[in-house]
Amino acid sequence: MTDMIAELIAARFAEETTFGKGKAASSVHAQQLKHRSRRRFKPDAIPAETMDILFSCALSAPAKSDLQQVSIIQLSDADQREAVTDLIPSMPWIKQAPEFLIFCGDGRRIQRICELRETEFAHDPLDAFLNAAADAAIVMQNFIVAAEAEGLGCCPISAVREVTGEIADLCALPSSVFPFAGLCVGHPDDDPAISVRLPTRLTVHKNQYDDSQLEKELTSYDQRWREVNSYRTQRNIDKYGEVKRYGWSDDKARQTSNTDRMSFTQHVKANGYDI
Ligand SMILES: Cc1cc2nc3c(=O)[nH]c(=O)nc-3n(C[C@H](O)[C@H](O)[C@H](O)COP(=O)(O)O)c2cc1C
């Protein structure tokens, strides 16, 4: 059956839309609009050739100044894999996925090239860090798009940054190479609801930034979100109590009320990025 673009957009945002009314969706647009992170996998291995194709597709992403500041660690060794899963026991999908990758921002390669070509590396550390992080993020997303086109499913894992030092040791990451996110890849064995997105009225600004409608839009977004998605448990009940109509905004406000990933900041500062 042909995917109609307005129907897919309506499902993604959980509200009616006039966008693309009556138009068939291209296969790429349909795949993007149907994207879901997958957290259960069949045991079937992914052939090495498929992985090579997916790496090639992923690394075709645009790169800042063509510096290509990304490295991907493919954790194929069973002991290495087990060590990572032991570090993040709350996410059993890391263990179950037949492939687990770590996408790293890599500021080391260009510094080595500067040495080899006898120039000085003089980029501002914050900008250098951001460029490497952006390259890693874009390559990871390109990998996800390529994998989904093969019928595979993925789940990014930023939790690797909760244990940055341990991951760096395990994968022998040198200074200036930092983990951006892990990625579980496999044949999906779950059927999660689509994750409803904030309306483009909030996220696309015409000419000038304007968030004057945030509060109003959040109320209706939380309502739409609850109809499709739901969290099994409310966060930080001790501190914030239990609410009847727990929505996305409650969850995200509570989630970000905790300090997060300080080990990552310390690791990056001590390993090549004086930010
Ligand atoms: C950079 C990044 C890091 C993420 N880290 C995790 C993670 O550590 N564990 C996890 O289960 N999901 C993780 N996710 C998946 C998000 O939770 C998911 O993308 C989000 O809930 C939206 O759902 P969807 O991808 O199904 O649309 C991450 C996603 C991104 C882009």
The ligand as an SDF file (V2000), in Angstrom:
LIG
                    3D

 31 33  0  0  0  0  0  0  0  0999 V2000
   22.1540   11.0160   21.0990 C   0  0  0  0  0  0  0  0  0  0  0  0
   21.0750   10.0750   21.5780 C   0  0  0  0  0  0  0  0  0  0  0  0
   21.2810    9.3400   22.7390 C   0  0  0  0  0  0  0  0  0  0  0  0
   20.3320    8.4150   23.1890 C   0  0  0  0  0  0  0  0  0  0  0  0
   20.5950    7.6530   24.2910 N   0  0  0  0  0  0  0  0  0  0  0  0
   19.7560    6.6600   24.6580 C   0  0  0  0  0  0  0  0  0  0  0  0
   20.1120    5.7610   25.7220 C   0  0  0  0  0  0  0  0  0  0  0  0
   21.1490    5.9030   26.3740 O   0  0  0  0  0  0  0  0  0  0  0  0
   19.2540    4.7340   25.9680 N   0  0  0  0  0  0  0  0  0  0  0  0
   18.0960    4.5430   25.2690 C   0  0  0  0  0  0  0  0  0  0  0  0
   17.3970    3.5740   25.5370 O   0  0  0  0  0  0  0  0  0  0  0  0
   17.7250    5.3980   24.2700 N   0  0  0  0  0  0  0  0  0  0  0  0
   18.5300    6.4460   23.9540 C   0  0  0  0  0  0  0  0  0  0  0  0
   18.2130    7.2850   22.9070 N   0  0  0  0  0  0  0  0  0  0  0  0
   16.9580    7.0970   22.1730 C   0  0  0  0  0  0  0  0  0  0  0  0
   15.9420    8.1660   22.5410 C   0  0  0  0  0  0  0  0  0  0  0  0
   15.4060    7.8660   23.8030 O   0  0  0  0  0  0  0  0  0  0  0  0
   14.8590    8.2090   21.4510 C   0  0  0  0  0  0  0  0  0  0  0  0
   15.4510    8.6130   20.2360 O   0  0  0  0  0  0  0  0  0  0  0  0
   13.7520    9.1970   21.8060 C   0  0  0  0  0  0  0  0  0  0  0  0
   13.0370    8.7160   22.9290 O   0  0  0  0  0  0  0  0  0  0  0  0
   12.7670    9.3660   20.6560 C   0  0  0  0  0  0  0  0  0  0  0  0
   12.2480    8.1090   20.2790 O   0  0  0  0  0  0  0  0  0  0  0  0
   12.3860    7.5590   18.7910 P   0  0  0  0  0  0  0  0  0  0  0  0
   13.8420    7.4710   18.4590 O   0  0  0  0  0  0  0  0  0  0  0  0
   11.7340    6.1910   18.8400 O   0  0  0  0  0  0  0  0  0  0  0  0
   11.6670    8.5050   17.8990 O   0  0  0  0  0  0  0  0  0  0  0  0
   19.1130    8.2570   22.4860 C   0  0  0  0  0  0  0  0  0  0  0  0
   18.8970    9.0230   21.3220 C   0  0  0  0  0  0  0  0  0  0  0  0
   19.8600    9.9120   20.8790 C   0  0  0  0  0  0  0  0  0  0  0  0
   19.6110   10.7050   19.6110 C   0  0  0  0  0  0  0  0  0  0  0  0
  1  2  1  0
  2  3  1  0
  2 30  2  0
  3  4  2  0
  4  5  1  0
  4 28  1  0
  5  6  2  0
  6  7  1  0
  6 13  1  0
  7  8  2  0
  7  9  1  0
  9 10  1  0
 10 11  2  0
 10 12  1  0
 12 13  2  0
 13 14  1  0
 14 15  1  0
 14 28  1  0
 15 16  1  0
 16 17  1  0
 16 18  1  0
 18 19  1  0
 18 20  1  0
 20 21  1  0
 20 22  1  0
 22 23  1  0
 23 24  1  0
 24 25  2  0
 24 26  1  0
 24 27  1  0
 28 29  2  0
 29 30  1  0
 30 31  1  0
M  END
$$$$
